[in-house]
Amino acid sequence: MVHGHVIFAELQSLAEGVGNQARVAELLDVDKSSVTRWLKKEDLPGPENEERITAIRYVMVRLSRLFKRETAMDWLLGVNAHLGNKRPIDLIKKGRATEVLAAIDQAEAGSYA
């Protein structure tokens, strides 16, 4: 398990990156109240959610190099041809963030071609 202060910082960064706690809850498939408790340090996310928080935050950092926030969110939540017409967020939730990062690499390569 990631140390509490590290996951707290990542969660704060993710909330800022996606816009608000409600979006974080949506991305993680948890109640907004859970995110609120985590941010107030009243509770810690379980190991599965820690992994998701870390992965989504990193994906959003990568996407922010290519897109504005709303476009990055659309990319994350939309169907992606490079991912077999799956949604990137769904793959992240299944522990398949490396596939999502490869699709971002392809998007980056396309934008610099």
C-alpha positions in Angstrom: 0.0 0.0 0.0 1.3 3.5 -0.8 2.0 5.6 2.2 -1.0 7.8 3.2 0.7 11.2 2.5 1.8 10.0 -1.0 -1.7 8.8 -2.1 -3.2 12.0 -0.6 -0.9 14.1 -2.7 -1.7 12.1 -5.8 -5.5 12.3 -5.1 -5.2 16.1 -4.6 -3.3 16.3 -7.9 -5.9 14.2 -9.7 -8.8 16.3 -8.4 -7.1 19.4 -9.6 -6.3 17.8 -12.9 -9.8 16.6 -13.7 -11.5 19.6 -12.2 -13.3 18.4 -9.0 -14.0 15.6 -6.6 -17.2 14.5 -8.3 -15.2 13.7 -11.5 -12.6 11.8 -9.4 -15.4 9.7 -7.9 -16.9 9.1 -11.4 -13.5 8.0 -12.7 -12.9 5.6 -9.8 -16.5 4.3 -9.6 -16.8 5.3 -6.0 -19.2 7.6 -4.0 -18.2 11.2 -3.9 -18.3 10.9 -0.1 -15.4 8.4 -0.3 -13.2 10.9 -2.2 -14.2 13.6 0.4 -13.1 11.3 3.3 -9.8 10.5 1.5 -9.1 14.1 0.9 -9.9 15.0 4.5 -7.6 12.2 5.6 -10.4 10.6 7.5 -9.9 7.3 5.5 -7.5 5.8 3.0 -8.5 4.3 -0.3 -7.9 0.5 -0.6 -5.0 -0.9 -2.6 -7.1 -1.2 -5.8 -8.2 2.4 -5.7 -4.7 3.5 -4.8 -3.5 1.9 -8.0 -6.3 3.5 -10.0 -5.6 6.9 -8.5 -1.9 6.7 -9.4 -2.7 5.4 -12.9 -5.4 7.9 -13.8 -3.3 10.8 -12.4 -0.3 9.7 -14.6 -2.5 9.3 -17.6 -4.0 12.7 -17.1 -0.5 14.3 -16.8 0.4 12.6 -20.1 -2.8 13.8 -21.7 -2.4 17.3 -20.5 0.7 17.6 -22.7 -1.5 17.0 -25.7 -4.9 18.4 -24.8 -6.8 20.9 -22.7 -8.6 19.4 -19.6 -12.0 18.9 -21.3 -10.5 17.2 -24.3 -8.3 15.0 -22.1 -11.5 14.0 -20.2 -13.3 13.2 -23.5 -10.3 11.1 -24.6 -10.2 9.2 -21.3 -14.0 8.5 -21.3 -14.5 8.0 -25.0 -14.2 4.9 -27.2 -10.7 4.6 -28.6 -9.9 2.8 -31.9 -6.3 2.2 -30.7 -7.7 0.3 -27.8 -10.0 -2.0 -29.7 -12.9 0.5 -29.4 -12.7 0.3 -25.6 -12.8 3.3 -23.2 -9.3 4.1 -21.7 -10.9 4.6 -18.3 -12.3 1.1 -18.4 -8.9 -0.4 -19.2 -7.3 1.6 -16.3 -10.0 0.2 -13.9 -9.0 -3.3 -15.1 -5.3 -2.7 -14.3 -4.4 -2.2 -18.0 -2.9 1.3 -17.9 0.1 0.3 -20.0 -2.3 -0.2 -23.0 -3.7 3.3 -22.4 -0.2 4.8 -22.2 0.7 3.1 -25.5 -2.4 4.7 -27.1 -1.2 8.1 -25.7 2.2 7.4 -27.2 0.4 6.8 -30.6 -1.6 10.0 -30.2 1.6 11.9 -29.4 3.4 10.4 -32.4 0.5 11.5 -34.6 0.5 15.0 -33.3 4.2 15.3 -34.0 4.2 13.6 -37.4 
